Amino acid sequence: MLFDLRSRGRRRVIKTVYLFLAILIGVGLIGFGVGTGGNFGGLFSAAANGGGGSGTGNITAARRLARAERAAKASPSSASAWANAGEAAYNVATLPTNYSSSVGFTPAGHTALNKLKVAWTNYLRLLPQTPSLTFAEQVAAAFAPPPAGVGDYPTAESAQEVVVQLQPNSYVQYEYLAYYAYYAKDIRNGDIAAAKAVALAPKAQKKSVRSTLASIRSSQVGATGATGATAAVGATG
């Protein structure tokens, strides 16, 4: 288990993982907005857009979601309709009444996240040639590690795949993808993303990126018995 502290090596891995989590969350909080290159900031910008937690803002967001859901169900082959429904669900989930940085999502927030996941699943089925970066970042943020997200790593990974498709030169976005993939137990995809992150990272950052992702990979392979090509993380740079 990751949290078995008896082993000195395990303690070192845990420290590395939590440092990486701190960096991930920190990047997002500094950005305070989806589309800035940090996935987690969107939780707070969306909450602000929802009306500051006022009753009127909550009602408006809920009505917007209901309309978007009806439109998506009426046009189930429309990717844009599902994107609208998903973005509306995200806005409801991240209202101040439904989410706080100290406790995460409330039951109402989780209900909205379920709607977001349905919308994302349908959007992926219909994925347009030029996907929505905003929607993909919102999904990655919502299903990222707690407390910023709910820790649904396969869903976060699927969204991050779209993000890196749209931002192919960002080593940070490939770090996110590797992290989500490893925790989703998708070791092969994690290795590919990690190698890409190392290749794209500035020279001064390559060693740190390689070491951090290798430690996270090791923690997941050891915990699950999964196997993969370890050289993929450190082969580039």
C-alpha positions, 0 to 999 in steps of 0.5 A, spaced: 500 500 500 502 507 498 501 509 505 505 503 509 510 508 512 514 502 515 519 502 509 524 508 508 523 507 500 516 508 501 516 514 505 520 517 500 515 515 494 510 518 499 513 525 500 515 525 492 507 524 490 505 529 495 510 534 493 507 533 486 500 534 488 502 540 491 505 543 485 499 540 481 494 544 485 498 550 486 499 551 479 491 551 478 490 555 484 495 561 482 491 561 475 484 561 478 481 560 471 480 554 466 484 555 460 490 558 463 494 551 463 492 549 470 486 545 471 484 546 478 483 553 478 477 552 474 473 550 480 473 557 483 472 561 477 466 557 475 464 558 483 464 565 482 460 565 475 455 561 479 453 568 482 457 568 489 453 563 492 446 567 492 440 563 492 438 567 485 445 565 482 444 558 484 437 558 481 439 561 475 445 555 474 440 550 476 435 552 470 441 553 465 443 546 467 436 543 466 435 547 459 442 544 457 440 537 459 433 538 455 437 540 449 442 535 449 437 529 450 433 532 444 439 532 440 443 526 442 448 526 436 450 534 437 457 534 441 456 541 442 449 540 446 453 535 450 458 540 451 453 545 453 450 540 458 457 538 461 459 546 462 452 547 465 453 541 470 460 543 472 458 550 474 453 547 478 457 543 481 462 548 483 457 553 486 460 555 493 454 552 496 456 545 492 463 545 493 469 548 498 476 547 498 476 545 505 471 539 504 470 538 497 464 537 494 457 536 497 452 531 495 448 536 491 455 537 488 456 530 487 449 529 483 452 535 478 458 531 477 454 525 475 451 529 470 457 532 468 460 525 467 454 523 463 455 529 458 463 528 458 461 520 456 457 522 450 461 528 448 467 523 447 463 518 443 461 524 438 468 528 439 469 533 434 475 534 430 476 541 434 474 539 441 473 544 447 479 545 451 475 549 456 470 543 457 476 538 457 479 542 462 473 542 467 472 535 466 480 534 468 479 539 474 472 536 477 475 528 477 482 530 479 485 529 486 481 531 492 479 536 495 480 539 488 476 534 484 473 527 486 479 522 484 476 519 478 482 518 475 480 514 468 475 520 467 480 525 468 485 521 464 480 521 458 479 529 459 487 530 459 488 526 453 484 531 449 487 537 453 494 535 450 491 534 444 490 541 444 496 543 447 501 538 444 507 543 446 506 543 454 510 539 458 506 540 464 500 538 461 503 531 459 505 531 467 498 531 468 496 526 463 502 521 466 499 522 473 492 521 472 494 515 467 498 512 473 493 512 478 488 510 473 492 504 472 493 505 465 501 504 466 503 504 458 499 510 457 502 513 463 509 511 460 508 515 454 505 521 457 511 521 462 516 520 456 513 526 452 513 530 459 521 529 459 522 530 452 518 537 452 521 539 459 526 545 459 533 542 460 533 545 467 527 541 469 528 534 466 531 531 471 526 533 476 520 531 472 523 524 470 524 523 477 517 525 480 514 521 475 518 515 476 516 515 483 509 516 482 509 510 477 513 506 482 508 507 487 502 504 482 506 498 479 508 496 486 501 497 489 497 493 483 502 489 480 502 492 474 508 492 469 510 496 463 517 499 460 520 503 466 525 505 460 519 510 458 520 515 463 527 516 463 529 514 456 528 521 453 533 527 455 
